[in-house]
Amino acid sequence: MPPSRDQSYTPPAAMPDYLIRHATLRQLQLFEAIVRLGSFTRAAEELFLTQPTVSMQIKKLADSMGLPLFEHVGRNVSPTEAGLELYESCRRIFETLANLEMKLADLKGIKRGRLRLGVITTAKYFAPEILGEFCQQYPGIEVALKVSNRDRIIERINANEDDLYIMGQAPADQSEVEAFPFAPNPLVLMAPRNHPLVGKKNIKLSQIVDEPFILREPGSGIRDATLRMFDEFGRRPHVRMELGSNEAIKHAIVGGLGLSVLSLHTLALEGTDGPVAILDVEGMPIMRQWYLVHPKGKELSLVAKAFLEFALELEPRMRERMEVMWPDLHRFVQKTKKPRTKTTRKKD
């Protein structure tokens, strides 16, 4: 209960009187953006301010702290030790305020807030659709979507830059993250429509191992899955080229430059009857899952919790969507399942 007027009130001993008098939330917001984006210029652009204004406010903040907050190396800036401490505090402050904003909005009977979502490149084929449905349900929520390859997303997880992440494979060290599978992510072997193996059934891996292959760039989860498949076969693919874009790879396939393993989701717009065909190869599709990931122990905002619950309920619809797009998916999944064998326990 709050104290009445007749009661004396003593502020908590930890009340930061000096910082309250000399630093502002706007200055902390500017500082957080500079550290996160690695640039005064980009922070100014994100917050719609001029660079001189940003520089002036950061100087005032550094003067208040009594320590330099940034080191300048050429055109690059990086936080000092004091800057890193302040950055961690800023993130905690802003997460607390974001939760407060959501709780106050709930008391008013509305939903407001901001969701920061980091996704690997292939997830861009369905993540905007999920976000669109989510925002229809919660129209007051703003969304920031960052698309990058697997290595960069892992860096963002380690830096706690976003609320949630969509990945095709949870990080190897799962002791540091919480990972929730929420949708199927079948990887299939794609070829140009006029390839002689199109339409063939149960193609042996030995029939394609010498074909020219197009791989994603190092750091891609799909690239790693492709190489593991060939390693299990005891061969290495004949790599003709590496490309950093799924769309560029599909164009290269159509141009007859080689075969490639990609997620079925990359055919979401053109379908499976277009210029890119799916080959029926033994051991494929490589059945993987999409995961929603966040650092272990992270206090999710109310918006992030709402999105996590929303996405986890989509699994049946996502699976049905994949099977409608490619009816053979169900048959191939059954084909790749290992038959169950009865085991008997020997008596002592």
N, C-alpha and C positions, 0 to 999 in steps of 0.2 A: 504494500500500500504506500502511495506517496505521502510525504509528511504534510500535516495540516499547517496552517499559518501559525498556530500556537506552538508547534514543535520546532526545535532548532534543527538545522540541517547542516551536517559537516560534509564538505566535498570529499570524495575518495582521495586517499593519499597519493594515488598514482595519477591524479589529474595533471595533464601536461600544460600547465599554465603558460610557460614561455612559448611553446609552439602554437598554442591557441592564439596568443597575441601577435605572433610574428609570421606565421605561415598560414596560407589559405588552401582550401580544398582545390581551387583552380590551379594553383601552383603545383600541388601534388599530382593532379591530373596531367598537367604538361610534362612533369618529370617522368611519370610512369610511361607515357606515350613515347618519349625520347628513348628510354631504355629499351622498351619493347620493340620499337621500330629501328633503333640504332642510328637515328638521324634527327637533328633539329628540324631540317626541312620537311621530312615526311611527317613528323609530329605536327608541325604547323599546318600542313595540308589536311591532315586527318581532322584537326580541330578547327579548321577554317580561320586561322590566325596568320598574321604576318610573322616572318622569322624574327625581325627585330623585337616584336612583342614577346615572343617565346624566350628569346635570349635574355631580355630584361627581367622577366619573371623568374627565370631559373637563377639569374644572378642574385636576385633578392632572396630566393629560397636558400641558396648556398650561404649567403651572408647570415641568414637566420640560424642555419645549422652550425656555422662557424668552421666548416670544413669544405674543401672542394668536393663536388659531386661527380665531376666528369674529368676524364683524361682525354686530351686531343692528340691523336697520332695521325698526322696528315689531315685528310678530310674525314677520318673516322673518329667517332667518340665512343668511349666505353666508360661504364660507371667505376668510380673508385671504390675502395672497401666501404667507406661511409655511404656511397651511393647505392651499393648493393644492399646494405642494411635498410636504407630508406625505401628501396624498391620493394623488398619483401613486406615491409610494414604497409606500404601503399596498397599492395595487392590485398592484404588482409582487411584493410580499412574499406576498400571499395567493394569487396565481396560482402562485408557486413552491411554496408549501406544499400547494396543491391537487394539483399534479402529484406532489409527494412522497407525499401520502396515497394517490393512485392507484397509484403504483409499489410502495409497501409492500403495498397490498391485493393487487396482482397477485402479489407474492412469496408471499402467503398463499394464493393460489389463488382469490381472490374479486374481485369488481368493486365498488368503492365510489366515491363522489364526488358532485358536484353539477353539474347542467347548467342554465345560465341562458339561456333562449331568448326573444328578442323577436320578435313576429310582427305584421304588419299585420292590420287587423280581419278581412278576408275569410278569412285563413288559419286563423282559429279554427274553421272548419268541417271542417278535416281535420287540423290540427296535433295536437290531443289524441289522435286515433286513432294517428298515427305515434308519438307519445310513448308511448302505451300499449303498442304493439308493442315499442318499444325497451326500455321498462322491464321487459317480460316476459323479454326476453333478458338484461337486466342489472338484476335486482331490487334490488340494493343501491344504485342511483343515485337521488338525490333530484332533482326537477325544479322549476324556478321558471319560470312562463310569464307573460310580460307582453304584453298585447294593446293595440295603439294604432294611430292612423292613420299614414300614410306620413311626414308631416313630423315627428311625434314619434319615430318609429323612427329616422329619420335623425339626430335629435338624440342619441338613445341610442347610435347607432353612433359619432358624433363624440366622445361622452363615454366610449366603451368600457365601457358599463354591463353588457353581457351577453356570453355566449360566442359565440353565433351569432344570426343574424336571418333570418327568412323574409319575403321581399318579392315583390311581383308585378312589380316592375321595379327593376333595379339602380340605385343612385344615379347621377345624371348624370356626376359626376366619378369615373369608375371607376379613375382612377389612385390613388385613396386606399383602394380596397377590393378584396377578392377576391370574385368572384361565381360561384356554381356552379349552373347550371340543373339542376333535378332532377324537375320534374313539369309537365304542361300546365296552363294556366290560361285556358280559353276564356271570353271575354266575350260574352254574348248579349243580345239585346233582348227584354225581358219585357213581357207585356201581360196584362190580366185574361182569364180563360178565355172570356168572352162577347164579346170585342172582335171587330168585323167582319173584321179582317185575319187572325185565327187560322185556320190551315189553308191560307192562300194561299201560293203558291210564288213565289220570286224577286221579292219586294216591292221596289219602287224606293224609294230613300231620299227621293225627292221626295214620296212618298205619306205619309210619317210626319213630315216636317220641321215641319209645323204642328201636330202633335199636342202636347198638354201633356206635359212631361217632368218627371221627378223626378230630381234629381241628389244625389250625395253631397256632403258639406261640402267647402269649400276645404281643400286638403292631401291629398285622396284621390287615389290613382293611377287609380282607375276613372273618377272625374270628369274627370281630365286626358285619359284615353283617349277618353272620349265627346266632349269638346269638340274634340279633334283630328280625330275622324271627321267632325264637322260642318264644321270649318274646311276640310278637304280637299274637301268638297262645295260650299263657298262660302256656307254659311248658318250661322246660329246657332239652336240649339234654342229652342223656346218653353218656358222654365222656369217651371213652376207653383210648385214648392217645392224646398227643399233639406233633406235629413235626414242625420243623422250616424250612422245605423244601417241595415245591410242588412235586418234584420228589419222595421224601421219602414217602409222603402221597399216591401218585399213586401206588407205590410198595406195601404199606400197604393195599390199597384197593384190589389189585389183590390177595394179600395173605389172603383175607377174614377177615381182622381185623376190618372192619367197613366201613361205608359210609362217604362221605365228600363233602362239598360244595367248589368248586374251579372254577376259571375262565375257560371259554371255550378255551381261548388261550393256556392253559397248555396242550391241546391235539393237538397242531398245527403239531407236527411231526408224531405221530402215527395215528391221525385221530380218528373219533368217532366209528369206527367198530373194534377197537382193544380190548385188554383184559379189558379195562375200559369202562363201558357203562354209558349212561346218562338216568336217570329216569325221566319220565313224571309226575311231582308232581305239584299239584295245587299251584298257586302263584309263580311258577318258569317258566323260569329263573328270577333271580333278575337282572333287567336291570340296569346296571350302565354305566358310561362313563369313558374313559381315559381322563385325563386332562394334559395339559402342564401348568406348574406353575412357577411363579417367584415372588420375593418380590415386593410389590407395590412400585412404584417410582424408581425401579432399572433401570439404564441406560444400556440397552442391547447392547452388542457388535454387530457389523455388521454381524458377523457369526451367533450369536444367533438369530438375527432378521431374517436372511435368513432361518435358520432351522425352526423357528416358522412358517413362512409363508409356507414353504415346507410341514410341517406336517399337518397344517390345511387344505391343499388341498387334503390330502389323505383320508378324512372321507368316501367318497363314495366307494373307493376301499377297505378300511378296512372292511366296512359293507358287501360288496359283498363277500369278502374273508371268513368272518364268515359264511355267508349263504351257500356258496359252501361247506365248511367243514361240516356244520350241516344244511341240508335243512329244518329241522323242526323248525329252529330258527324263521323264518318269521311267521309260524303258531302260535308258542308259544307267540310271541310278540303280535300278534293280539288277542290271547286268554286272555292275561293279561291286555289289555287295557280296561279301564272302558268305558261303552257306554255313549255317550253324551245324556243328557236329556234336554228337553226344559224347560226353566224357564220363568215364567210370572211375570211381575211386577204389584204389586197391586196398584190400583189407590187410591189416597188419599181421 
